[in-house]
Each structure stands twice: as C-alpha cells, then as structure tokens.
Amino acid sequence: MENHYVPVMLNCSGRRCIVIGGGKVAERKIEALAGSGALLTIISPEVTDQILHMVDRGEAEWRKKPYLQGDLEGAFLVYAATSSPAVNAQVIAEAKQRNILVNSADAPGTGDFITPGTVRRGKLTIAVSASGASPGLAKQIIEQLRTDYGDEYQIYLDFLQQFREVIQFEVEDRRDRKRLLDRVLEMDILVQIREKRYRPWSQEEMVKWITVNREE
C-alpha cells in the first residue's frame, strides 16, 4: 500500500538529532536542521567542507567514525544518509528497535518520514513534497515559491506577530480579536514593504488603531 504522509512541523529544540553520513546527501539533511535548536550530531569518517564549517562554528558535533550499533542511543530523530544501502538499513533497523523517528535517504519508503523541500522567510515556512513521485516537480514548485514569497514576508510576519500580541493583550473578547486580526490582514502593509514605504509601528500606534477599529 502506498504511504500517505501526514504533514507536521517538529520541534527539535534541545533534542538529539543524529545524521549518519557526511556526504552531499547528509549535508542537505543537516541544512534542514540548521537553526532548529536541535542538538545535532554527525557520525561519519569524513564530511564535506560545508559540514566541517558548521562543526567549526559549533553548530554540530562530529564523531569521526563509522556508524556502529548503539550509536543512536538517546536520539529523538535520525537520518540514515550514507552512500551504503547496507549501512543505512542497519541504521533504520536500530532506529525502529529504539522507536526513534528515522529518515532513509536511499529508500524513503522504509523510514518513518520524508523531508519536504522548504522555503523559509523568517517565521514563514512553506513546505512542498511530491511524496517521492517526482522530486523534480517539487523542486520546480519550490523555485516558483521562492519568487512569489520574497524577503518582504519576513518583515510582514514580524509585523503581524507584533500586532497579534498587542490585540491579544488589549482585547478580551475572542470574536472582537478575530475581527480585528482579519482587518489587520486587509491592510496594505505588504504592498508598503514591497514599495519600500513601510515603517515599523510602535505599540502606541497599534493600540490607537485597535481603539478606532473596535468602535466601527
């Protein structure tokens, strides 16, 4: 039966995430974890220059050794990303024995999850997956999304978050909150950012806007 994947956003902060392998495939898996707050461990005799730079910056721990049974102890999540299908199969078997979430780079259907392509703009994350049917199509869609959702969304999401926090503090009634949040989305802030006319709002300005719009 074909796998049906459930989209989720995992909180890996403070949790041990292990990547077995140090090549280009492992590099992509490691980049997917970058900035997540995960306690990242790489197990491989060799690593790429990019991975080595991450290690030198203190973003990951590198255990310069081949994978051995028992290396996954204490892991929350594991990527089997070596160039050896036999080693990857051993990693998957240990992970399943320990009830650890595992991703297989060379045989996605044997793992517990797949890693979608992503576009990140600050707090905005857009994920795309073709469930392994066509990685090329998923890549095309990602490239289009990178064009459609530019860096302006990072500023826009910061604005929306700040406004949401002020509304939650100032307004007790949930229906009023929702109405005001919907009205914030109707503002032309995104256009202002794109046209470089935007300036950050102070909390006082937001409170004043809330007062005026609550009365309407």
C-alpha positions in Angstrom: 0.0 0.0 0.0 1.3 3.5 -0.9 2.4 5.6 2.1 0.3 8.5 3.0 2.4 11.1 4.8 1.0 13.4 7.4 2.5 16.9 7.3 3.8 18.1 10.6 6.2 20.7 12.0 8.5 19.1 14.5 10.0 21.0 17.5 13.6 19.6 17.6 14.9 22.3 20.0 17.1 20.8 22.7 16.7 17.3 21.3 19.4 15.0 20.0 19.2 14.6 16.2 21.7 12.3 14.5 22.8 12.3 10.9 24.7 9.1 9.8 26.8 10.1 6.8 28.9 13.1 5.8 28.4 13.5 2.0 26.3 15.8 0.0 23.1 14.0 0.8 23.9 14.2 4.5 24.7 17.9 4.0 21.2 18.6 2.8 19.7 16.8 5.8 21.9 18.8 8.1 20.9 22.1 6.4 17.3 21.2 7.0 18.0 21.0 10.8 20.1 24.2 10.8 18.6 26.9 13.1 16.1 24.4 14.7 17.9 24.4 18.1 18.5 20.7 17.7 21.5 19.1 19.4 23.0 17.9 16.1 25.4 15.0 15.9 27.1 13.8 12.7 28.6 10.3 12.6 30.9 9.7 9.6 34.6 9.0 8.9 34.6 12.0 6.5 32.5 15.1 6.0 32.1 17.8 3.3 33.7 21.2 3.6 30.3 22.7 4.3 29.6 20.3 7.1 33.0 21.0 8.5 32.3 24.7 8.5 29.2 24.1 10.6 31.2 21.9 13.0 33.8 24.7 13.3 31.1 27.2 14.1 29.8 25.0 16.9 26.5 24.2 15.1 27.1 20.5 15.2 29.1 17.8 16.8 31.2 15.5 14.5 32.0 12.0 15.6 34.8 11.0 13.2 34.0 7.3 13.0 31.8 4.7 11.1 28.3 4.0 12.4 28.2 1.2 14.9 25.2 -0.5 16.6 24.3 1.6 19.7 25.2 5.0 18.2 21.6 6.0 18.2 21.0 5.8 21.9 19.3 9.0 23.2 18.3 10.2 19.7 15.0 11.9 19.0 15.3 11.8 15.2 17.8 10.1 12.8 18.8 10.5 9.2 20.3 7.5 7.5 22.3 9.3 4.8 25.4 7.3 3.9 26.4 6.1 0.4 25.9 2.5 1.6 22.4 0.9 1.4 23.6 -1.8 3.8 24.7 0.7 6.5 21.5 2.7 6.0 19.5 -0.4 6.5 21.3 -1.1 9.8 20.6 2.5 11.0 16.9 2.1 10.1 16.7 -1.2 11.9 18.3 0.2 15.1 16.1 3.3 15.0 12.9 1.2 14.7 14.1 -1.1 17.5 14.5 2.0 19.7 11.3 3.7 18.5 13.2 6.6 17.0 11.9 8.6 14.0 14.1 7.8 11.1 14.5 9.0 7.5 16.2 6.9 4.8 18.0 8.8 2.1 18.2 6.0 -0.4 14.9 4.2 0.4 12.3 6.7 1.6 9.5 4.1 2.0 11.5 2.2 4.6 11.7 5.2 7.0 9.1 7.0 9.1 9.2 10.4 7.4 10.4 12.3 4.4 11.9 15.8 4.4 10.0 18.2 2.1 11.5 21.0 0.2 11.1 24.3 2.0 11.0 28.0 1.5 11.8 30.0 4.7 11.2 33.7 5.1 11.7 34.4 8.8 8.8 32.9 10.7 7.1 31.8 7.4 7.9 28.2 6.3 6.4 26.7 3.2 6.9 23.0 2.6 6.4 21.1 -0.6 6.5 17.3 -1.2 5.5 15.1 -4.1 5.7 12.0 -1.8 8.7 10.8 -3.8 6.7 10.6 -7.0 8.7 13.5 -8.7 11.4 15.3 -6.8 11.9 17.4 -10.0 8.4 18.8 -9.9 8.7 19.5 -6.2 11.9 21.5 -6.9 10.2 23.5 -9.7 7.4 24.4 -7.3 9.9 25.4 -4.6 11.7 27.7 -7.1 8.4 29.4 -8.0 7.5 29.9 -4.4 10.9 31.5 -3.7 9.9 34.0 -6.4 6.4 34.5 -5.2 7.3 34.8 -1.5 10.3 37.1 -1.2 12.2 38.5 1.8 9.3 41.0 2.3 7.4 38.3 4.1 9.9 38.1 6.9 9.2 41.8 7.7 5.5 41.2 7.2 5.3 38.3 9.6 7.2 40.2 12.2 4.6 43.0 11.9 1.7 40.5 12.1 3.1 38.8 15.1 3.6 42.1 17.0 0.1 43.3 16.1 -1.4 39.9 17.2 0.3 40.1 20.6 -0.9 43.6 21.2 -4.5 42.7 20.2 -4.4 39.6 22.5 -3.3 41.9 25.4 -5.7 44.7 24.7 -8.9 42.8 23.7 -10.5 40.1 25.8 -13.5 39.1 23.6 -12.4 36.4 21.2 -14.9 37.5 18.5 -13.5 41.0 18.6 -10.0 39.7 18.4 -10.7 37.7 15.3 -12.5 40.6 13.6 -9.5 42.9 14.3 -7.0 40.3 13.2 -8.9 39.8 10.0 -8.9 43.6 9.5 -5.1 43.8 10.0 -4.7 41.3 7.1 -6.8 43.6 4.9 -4.3 46.5 5.4 -1.8 47.2 2.6 1.3 46.6 4.7 2.7 44.0 2.4 2.4 46.5 -0.5 4.1 49.1 1.5 7.0 46.8 2.3 7.4 45.9 -1.3 7.4 49.5 -2.4 9.8 50.4 0.5 7.2 52.8 2.0 6.8 50.7 5.2 7.9 51.9 8.6 7.5 49.8 11.8 4.6 50.6 14.0 5.0 51.5 17.7 2.9 49.8 20.3 1.1 53.1 20.9 0.1 53.3 17.2 -1.2 49.8 17.3 -3.3 50.5 20.5 -4.7 53.6 18.8 -5.6 51.6 15.7 -7.3 49.0 17.8 -9.3 51.6 19.7 -10.5 53.2 16.4 -11.4 49.9 14.7 -13.2 48.4 17.7 -15.7 51.2 17.6 -16.5 50.7 13.9 
